[in-house]
Amino acid sequence: MHGDGPGGSLERAMPRSAASSLVLWFALCLVAACSGGGGGGTATPSAATPGSVAVVLDTAAGADVLVQAQVAAVVFGRADGTYTTNVLPAPALVTFVDPSGEASGLRLPSVPGGDYASLRFVLVPGSCAAFGYDGSVTPLQTPLAVEVPIADGFTHDARSAAWLAIGHDETFAPASTGVGLPWSPNLSARVDGTDQQLLEVRLLVVQGDAVTGGLEAADGAPLQVEFAPACSFAIEGVADGAERTAFVAACDRDSELRLSGELRRDGTFRAARARVARIGDGPRLLGRILELRPATTSFVLRVQAEVRRGERRLLAAPLDVLVLAGNARIHRPNHAPLAFGDLAVGDLAKVKVRSRAPGTNGLTELTAAEIEVPTAGGEPCAPQWQGMVQSVDPIARTIVVEPRNGDPIVVGGVAVPLATVFVAPGTPIERRERRGGGRIAIGLADIESGSDRIWWRGVVSGPARVDASSVRVRAD
């Protein structure tokens, strides 16, 4: 990251720590940052590679820290307990937890074809650490191998490129012991077509309404973007609510997209919301609001990290800047708009810089184009549960679910023998074909008790109860 232009890098150095256990980790971080491994770096988006798998990791885990680890290898597990050889071409620094929930990822260029039941990250011993935005560094004790179940299975064709989304099923909460902070990530692969937010999708090809973009967080892996009939469009610098035609006209090779919608394993993304912006020359800045200045619609930000092309870089020392927010779009990571008056001292903020000036009183002045403010404590994870349908009550709009093959159902941190899923009117319910990717919308009464397998996402609303945001079933 070079240059001191409008968004130029504020700091080049990686963080230093006196803890001897982190010396190797920092060395590996520096190598990964220089080589572009893992988080995307300065990789140039390229064409789809047959046999490749792009892994997208949802980093939302309800935490106020950044958690990274060096991944030495990635293997896929089969139902019979055997594994592939390592499919990660080089060790990579991976962000597992980010307060803003921004996706991280890996691109695995050559995965053998097969039916897979899990993915395994093999970590470099002692490489995992949590970085607080107060400058603290906390080493974490993690398993050498982090197993990620693929509950609905993953059939990969070595002649095709594929995508696999992974997310947290538990809030980030390391166990406190007298010998350190053990942490066992509880991750699972999301079902095909799960909801996903993607930033920094670089425009590669625009032909009519057909858009192909490269996701920077996954080393530029190409993604075919489709727009849902009710998709909402926005163009940076123009009010939200752009027409589809104007939106597509604003897309060119100097643009990038911010997308919300369904990520499918075949490499297509069905967008429900899409925003196009000019490619920024510099990183977005992540830090804490130290002081609000309402009279000038500005605030002092203590910058702790830079985020660029999917890669997070912590500064060796925090840097205070003055952010001019008068013409900036301020919002939550889920696009909910905010006003300047909604900001508070102590908030974590991610700032996209439009321009900079020397300023006064030693503070560089940054004019913000966009300001993203995660919720207090970091964006909450969106867990995925799965099991077997025991019974359905269309009147009460509930589904009782029991464990499948002895796999526990954990609700609110407690394994329960039965879970109750409340399905409000309007909650999407889909039936997936037992083989293939076919899906149809169904009603609650169409779910089969005793024979349907179910996956659902939502919010815990009581002991062993979840209010569903989406439901998918398939004949077991």
N, C-alpha and C positions, 0 to 999 in steps of 0.2 A: 504494500500500500504506500504509494509515493505521491508526492505533490502536496502543496499547501494551498490549493485552490479553494473553491466554495465549500467543499465537504472534505478537504484534505485531512489525512490522519493526524491525530493529536499526539500520538505516542507510538514509538516503534517497539519498545522493550516489553518483554514478557515479565510477569510478576516474579519477585524473588522472595524466598523464604529461608529462614535459618534452619528449618527442620530438615535434618539429613535425609529423612525418609522420602522427601519430595524432590531431592536433587535430580534423580533419574527422571522423575515425572516431568519436571520443567524442561530438561534437555530434550525429552521426547516431544513435548509440546512445541518447542522451537523448531524441531525438525519438521513436524507435521505442518506448522504454520508456513514454513518456507517452501515446503513441497506441494502445498495445496491439498494434502491428504485429508480425507474425512469430510470436513465441513464445507468443502466446495472450493475454498481458496480463490485462486484466480483462474480456475479451469475454464476453458472455452466450451460452451455447449456444443455437443456433437450429435451425430445421427444415432438412431437406435441401433444397438448392437445385438444381434441374435444371441440368445442365451443369457443376456444381462438381466439383473434384478435390481431395481432401485428401491432401497429401504428408506421409508419416511418415518421418523420418530416424532410423535407428538410429545413435546417436553413439558406440557402443563401438568403439574403435580401438587399444586397448592402450596408451593414453597417460595420463600423470599430470598433464595440463594441460587447460584448457578452451579450445577454439578457436572463435572466433566471427568472422563476416564480415557485412558489409552487402550484401544482395542487392538489386540495382537492378531486375532483370527476370527473368522466367521464360518460356521458350518451349518448345514441343514440336516435335521434329523428325520428319519423315516419311522413309520409306525412299528417296524420290527426292532427298533432300538439301535439301528446302525446309523452312521453319519457319513456325509460327504467329506472329502478332503477340504482343506481351507480354501475358501473362495474369495478372500480379501487379498488383493494384490500387494498391499503394503500396510503396515500398522497405521492406524488413523486415530486422531483425537476426536472423540464423539461427545457432544453435549447431550446428557440424559435428562437434565432438569433445567428449565429456564423460567423465571417468574412471568415472562410475557407469553409463554406457551408457544413461541415461534418454533416451527418444525426444524429439526436437524436431519441429517441423513447420510447414507452411504450409497455408493454405486458399486455393485458387484458385477464385474464385466463378463464373467463366464461361469454360470451355474449349470451343472449337468441336469438334464431333464429327469423328472421323477415326481412321485407323490410324496409330499413332505408334511410332517405333523408338528414340526418345531423348527426354530432357528436358535442358534446358540452363539452368544458373544463370549469370546475368550479374552479376559482382561489382563493387562500387564500388572503383576502384583504391586500393590502399593501406589497405583497410579490414580486412584479415584479421590477427588477432593471436592469439597463444597466451598465456594467463594462467596462471601457475604459482601454486600455493597457498602459495608463499613470498613472494607479492606481486610477483613478476617479471612484466614485460610484454615479449613478444618479437614484433616485427612479422614477418609472414610474406609472402613474395613468392609470389603465386598467379597462375594464368592469369586473364585477364579473363573468360573463359567456361569454366565447368566442365561438361563433357559427361558425362551419365549415360546409358549405354546401357540399353535395355529389351530384353534378349536374346530374350524370348519374345513381344515385341510387346505393344502396349496399344491395344485397340479401345475408343474412348470414344464413348458415345451422349450427345449434347447434351441429350437429354430426361431423362437420369438422372444421379444423383450417383455418384462413383467414388472409390476410394482407391488410392494407389500407395505401396508401401513401398520405401525406398532404404537401402542400407547400405554400409559400407566393405569393400573386398576386399583391402586391405593395411593393415598396422599403420602408425600415424602415425609418420613418420620424415622430417622435413624434411632436405633435402640441405644440408650445411654448406659454405659457400663464403666467399670473402673479401669478398663484397658483401652478405651477408645470409643468410637462411634460406629458400631456395625450397621450396615445397611444392605438389605437384600432386595433389589428392585423387583417389584411385582408387575411384570409387563405381559401383554398378550398381543397377538396379531389381530387387527380389526377385520371384520367380515368385508367381503368385496362390496365396494360402493358405499363405504362409511363416510360420514361427514368429516371434512378436513378443511383447514385454512392453510393456504400456501402463499408465501411472500417471495418476492424476487424471482418471478418466472420470466426469464428473458425471452423476448419475442424472437423467433427464428424464421418462421414462414407465415405469411398472411396471404391466403388465396380466397377471395370472396369472404364468406363467413367462416371459413376454415382457418383456425389458428393453431400453430404449433409453437410451444414454448419450451425452454430448457430450465429446469428447476436448479437454481444455483446451489441450494443446500444438499443436493445429491449429485454433485459434480456435473451439472448441466444435463442430466438425463432428460431426453425429449418427452414431452407430454402433449397429447392431442386434446385441445380444449374445445368442448361443446358448450353451448349456452342454452340453458333451460328456457322454455317458452316464457316463463315469468321472471327471468333473470333481470336483476336491477344493475344498471350500468352507471359508472362514474368516470369522469376524466379529471385528472389533477389540474387544479387551477380553474375548473369550471364547476358550477353547482352540481350536486348529485342529481340523478334522474336523467342522465343523458339518453338520447335515443340510440338504439342498437346500431343504426347506420353510421351515426357520428362517432360512436365508440370504435367500431371497426376501422373507420377512416383514420382515427388517431393512433392506431396500432402500426408500428413500423419497427425496423431493426434497432432503433435507438430508444425503444420503450421497454418497460417491464410491467408485469401484471401482478395484482394482488387478488387472490381468488378465494372464495368460499363455496363449497359444494361437495359433490361426491367424487372421491378418488376411486377409480376402478383398477383392478389388477391387470387389465389388458393395456394400460397406459393411456386411458382417456380420463378426462376430468369434466364432469357435468357441473357447470358453474351456476350457482343461484345468485351470487353477487360477484361482480367483476369491476376492478378499478385499474385504469391504465395511467402510468406516469412516465416521465422521462427518466432514463437511467441516471442515477446519482453518481457523481465522480468520487464521492467519499463515503465513509461509513456512517451509519446511524449511531448516535451517542446514547449510552445507557447510564443513568445515574439517579441521584436523589435530588429533590427540590429542597434547597436550603432556605430560600427566602422568596416571598412573593412580592411583586411591586405592581399593584393594581393600577396605579396612576399611569404607568407606561405599558401596561399589559405585557409584563415581562417577569422572569424569575431567574434566580441564580441556581444553576444546576451543578452539582458536584459529580463530574463524569468519572465513572469507574471502569467502563468497558466500551469497546467499539464493536459493532456488528456490521459485517460486510459480506455479502454473497454467501450467507449461511454460516460464516465463521465468526466466532466470538473471540475477542482478544481483550484480556484485562490489562489495564494500564499498570505500570510499575508503581506509580503514585497517582492519587486522585488529582483532578484538575478542575478548578472552578471556572465556569463561564456564565455569561449573561445571555439568556435566551429571549429573543423578541418574538412574542407569540401572537401579536395582533392580527396577522393574516394567515395564521396556521390552522389547519384542520386538526382538532383535538378529539380523541376518541378512545374507547376501550379496544382491546384486541378483537372483540367480537363485532366491531364497527359501530357500536352504540355511541352516538355523538356526546361530547362534553362541552361545557362552556368554560371559559377561563376561571370563572367563579367557583367551578367544581374542584379546582386544584387545591391541594393542601400541602403545607410544609411536611416533608417526610415522604411524600409520594415518590414512587419509582416512576421514571419517565424515559421513554425512548424517543429521540429527536432526530428527524430527518432535516438536514441543514440545506437551506437555499443559498445563503451567502454568509460571509463573515467579514468583520471589520475589527481594527485594533481596540476600539472602545476606550473607556476611561477607568481610572482607579485599578489598573492592572487586570481588568476582566475583558477577555476577548468577547465581542458581541456577535452572536450567531442569530441570523434571521431564520426562523423555523418554517419549513413547508408543511410539516406534519408532526404531531406529538401524540404518541400512544402511551396511555397510562393504564398499566395492569391494576387489577383489584388488589386491595390490601392483602398481603401474605402470598401474592402470586396467583396466577390463574389456576382455578381448581381443575383437577383431572376429571375426565369423563369416562368412568370405568365401563367396561363391557362385561355383562354376565351371560352365562349360558347354562342350559339344563334341559330337562324333559318336562313337557306339559302334563301335569296331573289332572287339572280340571280347569274349566272356563265358565265364568258367570257373566253372561252378556248384560244382565240387569245391573249388577254391581260394577260392571266393567272391570273385572279383575281376572287374573290368570294365576293359578297356583302352580308353582314350578318346584320340581324335586331334582336332586343331583342326578347327573348322568354318568354311568360307569364309575360311581364312587367319587367323582371330582366334586370337591366341596363348593358350595355357594356361599361366598363371604359377603355379608351386608353390614356395613358400618364396622368392619374389622372383626366380625363374629361369624363363624361358620354356622349356618342354619340348616335344619333338616328340610324345611320348606320355605320358599319365598313367595310373597304375594306381589304381583305386578299390577299396578293400577294403570289403565289405559284410557286417557281422557278422549272425548270426541275430537276428531281431527288429528290425533296422533297417527303418524304413518305406520301401517302394518303391511308387510310384504311377505309373499310366499316365494321361496327360491326353489328352482328345480333341483332335484336330488343330484343330477349331473349337469354340468354346464352352468352358464351364467344367467339363464332366463329368470325373470322376476315379474310377478304380477301383484298389483294392489288388491288386498282382501279386507274383509271386515272381521271384527272380533269373533263373530259366530262361525266363521270359516276355519278357525283353528281347531285341530283335532286333538282331543284329550287322549293321552296314553300312547300316541304314535308320532306326535310332532316334536321335533327338537326346536328349541327356541334360543335366540340371542336377543338381548335387549340392552338399551342404555337409558339412563335417566338420573333422577335425584333421589337419594335415600330420604324417605319421609316418615320412617318409624322403624321399630324393631322388625327386621325381616320383611320390610316393605319398601318398594321402589315405585316412584311415579315415573312412568316410562316417557322418554322423548322419542323413541323409535323402537319398533319390534320387527323381528324377522323370524320366520319359521321355515322348516323344511321337514319333510317326511324322514324319519330316522332310518 
